[in-house]
């Protein structure tokens, strides 16, 4: 079964009709759901996206995002991987290893979670993750 890590940009695009990637994100998300792909995101990504919604579009947008996550988790379409101290340390090591790539700690932790789960694909729009050997889809 196909397992895909969902990055912050995908969540933002899915819930923001004015986002330039809205249509691509919606189509890709629906295709993944139709296929029955396992989706994984991290609590770091959840925090990053919720913060962007809260300060960019307001509290109601952040709460709509949370409801979307809750529904996906309850239907077993999504798993939220909680980052512990070990995974965070791996993220810091990835930042050091890829110092020439503009990765955030959230990106590096996403990479660490993908490596641990042998996941090769990211649903998102951050091409910097390709430096970690991940396939970032949809192609934009």
PyMOL commands that set and color helices and strands:
alter all, ss='L'
color gray80, all
select helices_A, chain A and resi 8-15+22-35+43-56+59-74+85-97+105-116+127-132
alter helices_A, ss='H'
color red, helices_A
select strands_A, chain A and resi 3-6+38-42+78-81+121-123+135-137
alter strands_A, ss='S'
color yellow, strands_A
deselect
rebuild
show_as cartoon
